[in-house]
Amino acid sequence: MNVNLKSWLLACMLTAPCMAQVGLAQQAGNGDGAKAPVQKTRSETFVLAQNKEWEPAEPDVVRQVMGYDGQVMLVKVKFLKAGAVGAPHAHYHTQTTYVESGKFEFTINGEKKIVSAGDGLYMEPDAVHGCVCLEPGMLIDCFAPMRETFLKK
């Protein structure tokens, strides 16, 4: 993993708005002084890429959810060929994206920019955003809070 990617991922994890609560779930009492176990929504501690299946996201676009809890989610998104589209959409999550490889034309709230390896993007909650792949590549997305719809039922 290159130094820029490590730096971007570290910044993502350190600046996610709700990160102060990661891993701080409280146990609920049942009235008799005993503590009931807490059910947590979270990934495994180590998520190894070779053990994760790629899931379809869009035509010619696949993703791997690489780690999550209720406050944050990290997702790899691979665009398999030029012309693949990340359809315009909006969600209430804050999103940051690191371009690991490839070249993309992103539109965020009507503003278009071409981004390539090493670049980063920020999408505020409810921002309409999407992209067109110009050269096959990989995006690393970080969401706060996690995208529940990305979890298999």
C-alpha positions in Angstrom: 0.0 0.0 0.0 1.5 3.3 -1.0 2.2 6.1 1.5 -0.4 8.4 0.1 -3.1 5.8 0.6 -2.0 5.0 4.1 -2.1 8.7 4.9 -5.5 9.2 3.4 -7.0 6.2 5.2 -5.5 7.4 8.5 -6.9 10.8 8.0 -10.3 9.4 7.1 -10.4 7.2 10.2 -9.2 10.1 12.5 -11.6 12.7 11.2 -14.9 10.8 10.8 -17.4 12.9 12.8 -18.5 10.1 15.1 -15.2 8.3 15.6 -15.1 9.4 19.3 -17.7 6.7 20.0 -16.1 3.8 18.1 -16.0 0.8 20.4 -17.6 2.5 23.3 -20.9 0.6 23.4 -22.4 0.5 26.9 -23.9 -2.6 28.4 -27.5 -2.4 29.4 -28.6 -3.6 32.9 -31.5 -5.9 33.4 -32.6 -4.5 36.8 -30.9 -7.2 39.0 -27.4 -5.7 38.7 -26.4 -8.2 36.0 -25.1 -6.8 32.7 -26.7 -8.1 29.5 -24.3 -8.6 26.6 -24.2 -5.8 24.0 -25.0 -6.6 20.4 -22.7 -4.7 18.2 -23.0 -4.0 14.5 -19.5 -4.3 13.2 -17.2 -6.1 10.9 -14.5 -8.6 11.9 -11.3 -6.9 13.3 -9.2 -8.0 10.3 -10.9 -8.0 6.9 -8.5 -9.7 4.4 -9.1 -8.8 0.8 -8.4 -12.3 -0.4 -11.2 -13.6 1.8 -13.8 -11.1 0.6 -16.0 -11.5 -2.4 -16.5 -8.6 -4.8 -20.2 -7.6 -4.8 -21.9 -6.0 -7.8 -22.5 -2.3 -7.3 -23.3 -1.1 -10.9 -22.7 -2.6 -14.3 -18.9 -3.0 -14.6 -18.5 -1.8 -11.0 -17.9 -4.1 -7.9 -17.2 -3.4 -4.3 -15.7 -4.9 -1.1 -16.8 -3.7 2.3 -13.5 -3.7 4.2 -14.5 -2.7 7.7 -17.4 -1.0 9.6 -19.3 -0.3 12.8 -22.3 1.9 13.4 -20.2 5.1 13.0 -17.9 4.4 10.0 -17.5 2.2 6.9 -14.6 1.6 4.6 -15.4 0.4 1.0 -13.2 -0.5 -2.0 -14.9 0.2 -5.3 -13.4 -1.2 -8.5 -14.4 0.2 -11.9 -13.6 -2.6 -14.4 -13.6 -0.6 -17.6 -13.7 2.9 -19.0 -17.3 4.1 -19.4 -18.5 2.4 -16.2 -20.8 4.8 -14.3 -21.3 5.4 -10.6 -24.9 6.6 -11.0 -25.8 10.0 -9.5 -27.3 9.6 -6.0 -27.5 11.3 -2.6 -27.5 9.9 0.9 -27.4 11.4 4.4 -23.9 10.0 5.1 -20.7 12.1 5.0 -18.4 10.5 2.4 -14.8 10.9 1.6 -13.2 9.2 -1.4 -9.5 8.5 -2.2 -8.6 7.6 -5.8 -6.2 4.7 -5.5 -5.9 4.2 -9.2 -7.5 5.1 -12.5 -9.1 8.4 -13.7 -12.7 9.5 -13.1 -15.0 12.5 -13.9 -16.9 13.2 -10.7 -19.9 15.5 -10.5 -20.7 16.7 -7.0 -23.7 19.1 -6.5 -23.4 20.1 -10.2 -19.6 20.7 -10.2 -17.5 18.5 -12.5 -13.8 17.7 -12.0 -11.5 15.0 -13.3 -9.6 13.2 -10.6 -6.9 10.6 -10.7 -4.6 8.4 -8.5 -3.7 10.2 -5.3 -6.7 12.7 -5.4 -9.4 12.9 -2.7 -13.0 14.1 -2.6 -15.4 15.1 0.1 -19.2 14.7 -0.2 -21.3 16.4 2.4 -24.5 14.7 3.6 -27.3 14.8 0.9 -24.9 16.0 -1.9 -25.9 14.6 -5.3 -22.8 12.9 -6.6 -21.7 10.4 -9.2 -18.9 9.6 -11.6 -17.9 8.2 -15.0 -14.8 6.1 -15.2 -12.3 7.4 -17.7 -9.6 4.8 -17.0 -10.2 1.6 -15.0 -9.3 1.9 -11.4 -10.1 1.8 -7.7 -11.8 4.2 -5.3 -11.6 3.9 -1.5 -14.8 5.3 0.1 -15.2 6.1 3.8 -18.7 6.8 5.1 -20.0 8.2 8.4 -22.2 6.7 9.6 -21.9 3.3 7.9 -24.1 2.5 4.9 -26.4 -0.2 6.2 -27.6 -1.0 2.7 -24.2 -2.2 1.8 -24.4 -5.1 4.3 -25.7 -8.5 3.1 -28.9 -9.6 4.8 
